[in-house]
């Protein structure tokens, strides 16, 4: 069964990565080079249908042949295993789910979380970035990406992810502690709103 999906590749997620170079090339003059980089990044299982390049992100439409329902069932079974503490088995099942359906967002997100927990930061970071491109979001994802960035000694990336997490949940202890550990002082929750109120008085 063929399926299509749109992905959003963010420049900030790929600083220093080969695909990050696509943002530095002009689609008008180096269109073939941009498409070649995208095809290489997407891999053999995702066929590039079209791409729209802007300064901060690339929106691509991809097509894949897979078994959507079977992949979804496998991903759900992997999630259950993971929640029961069978981490290694869950990891294997998430990979199997992606073999069945390379566009399964739940499987790639679950795989990223499981790999991050095992401190396989490079592989985890790649999976979490792809999950984000598939539309995953939320504070848990951002904190996991920040942790991977720290593990890969990419401090600037980590700070950006933790700060983004604090925009969602200003008092999040994990993000605030991580920023302090990176030598970056997090903003005081409510400080900005207090300043705005005092300015109105």
C-alpha angles and dihedrals in degrees: 000000000000120000134180130211139172120233128193113212110198121211093218091059092057107045105148093008122118091245088054087070089067088072090058094053123082114242088210097054102021101031094135091051091051092050091047091053091048093050091049092049095047093051133212097303097059118063115208110232101172141338136207115198125202132165097269105025146018119220112204132182113214135186128208138177111229151127103265101183094042091048091050092051091048092049091050091050090049090052090052091050091049092051090051091055099255092130099162093048091047091052091054093047093050088054090049090050090054091049088056094043119011089189095059104125095188092055095050091046093048090047090052093051092047093049092047090053089054089049093242086143102171094051092040093051091051091050094046092049090052090048089053090050088053089056104268114145142156140101096287091057093048093049091049090050090049090051091051091048090053090049089052091047093245097137098167090054091047093051090051092052094047092047090050088051090053090054087062096040111014095189097047105143097203094053094044093049091047092052091051090050088054090053093252119126111223118223116263110255111249094010094113094047090048090052091049090050093049089049090056095049 
